[in-house]
Amino acid sequence: DTGVSQDPRHKITKRGQNVTFRCDPISEHNRLYWYRQTLGQGPEFLTYFQNEAQLEKSRLLSDRFSAERPKGSFSTLEIQRTEQGDSAMYLCASSILNNEQFFGPGTRLTVL
Amino acid sequence: EDQVTQSPEALRLQEGESSSLNCSYTVSGLRGLFWYRQDPGKGPEFLFTLYSAGEEKEKERLKATLTKKESFLHITAPKPEDSATYLCAVQAANDYKLSFGAGTTVTVRA
């Protein structure tokens, strides 16, 4: 049974650089979610897809953030012109409709 | 806006010392309340979903209960391997995202 996978697991970048993260959901899960988690806090919702359609974006998601899910399979989250405040754990989750969301291991981003 | 408050922030237990974690919530119509376990540096691991007041779910030494205002996660006779951060989240009836609390970090000493 393959769970949600994320790549890379860790990313260190300099302020102003662009970064892209990938998420592979559990196969046949039609919903995919992105969350962000900072130290000592619970995950915060960023955006979600049903199949290939992006149906909701959080106010937290500035114009520098963009997400895609081509063909309703894997998803990418890109952050342009990174800032130190973007340093966090980026979590991906998937579900079948409104059932339980299963999370991946996360991508830890450090912006220097 | 949905709100989830977890208490205490941290809990230190001796092995075998049972205790409870609290999750208080406000949400405009509850679709479900979820409990997750998170180990350091890893993603949350799903534990339970509760849908209506009075519902209870059990898994090994963990038992989750739900009322109209709060949920409890009871840890019975904990072992060191139960050490983790336990996260509570709610999903509103007209929504898809999860709204999380800040978590309770449990440390169980042998």
Interface residues (C-beta under 8 A of the other chain):
Chain A: V4 Q6 R31 Y33 Y35 G40 Q41 G42 P43 E44 F45 Y48 L55 E56 S58 L91 A93 N98 E100 Q101 F102 F103 G104 P105 G106 R108
Chain B: V4 R31 G32 F34 Y36 G41 K42 G43 P44 E45 F46 T49 L87 A89 Q91 Y96 K97 L98 S99 F100 G101 A102 G103
